Amino acid sequence: MVGVFSSCLQASGLLHLSWRKPKLHKPFAMAALSDDPIRDWILTEGKATQITRISPIGGGCINLASRYDTDAASFFVKRNRSIGPSMFEGEALGLGAMFETKSIRVPRPFKVGPLPTGGSYIIMEFIEFGSSRGEQSVLGRNLAEMHKAAKSTKGFGFDVNNTIGSTPQINTWTTDWIEFFAEHRLGYQLKLAREQYGDSTIYEKGQRLMKNLGALFVNVVIEPCLLHGDLWSGNISSDKNGDPVILDPACYYGHNEAEFGMSWCAGFGGSFYNSYFEVMPKQPGFEKRRDLYMLYHYLNHYNLFGSGYRSSAMSIIDDYLRMLKA
């Protein structure tokens, strides 16, 4: 572990260990194998006649990223030499779902496919970033518009499992939010902590909390909203016009408040929340649930990066057990 920033790097779209093949939506049909399927797509469906430059882009520790400049447009390409297309298909489906809301800018995904030498790639829109993260008030409003626009009739979950960091994120459709969050978010992370570290203390206390979550949701209307799922500072930017851009999602449909679970690593300010709640009104007990949603991400950081995050997770669990008298 080398600090919060590096531990949060590439916090979505990484190793995909638990996946079931989805019904893919256009334009994510599997690419045919060729010597260079990325070049083939760019020079056909990408409507380019020549690739003028390929430039590496740093920052990732799992995937190799490049910018492809052409006479038609610029494209952002990520490759992974060891993981099949399922990982990038999950990312593409999440980006596509957010893109379709026309509420907040995300890179538009174009193609996912296997590499001929093993591994996989994703081609998406290249967005030229601005010099800042944009206005927080605009980010808050646009994010709320996305939550308001995209709801699921299937319940809580997503069409595929994806990842949160390199941890599998299970998105099995569930009709009850409390059950979904307890089992597929807190419960999954607690089991990992017990398996990896033999940490029976945090597991047993966490199980007690899971059984008593209902008291935190009295008189709350919970709708399955499309969530980015991993909204920390490294996944927030702006385009050259200053409009907010969000990227590298871990999408699923969930309680809108869960979107703020990485707020300790996102730097949201008062103007962000004020603008957000103008579109999506604050629900009763919001302040009491904030740490609950942060707990999921602290547990994940504990499982990914070690004991430096255990005390934060345990403190939240202990506070809730006292509050709920559980």
Summary of the structure (lengths in Angstrom):
residues: 326
radius of gyration: 19.8
end to end distance: 33.0
largest distance: 66.9
contacts: 1083
relative contact order: 0.15
helix: 42%
strand: 18%
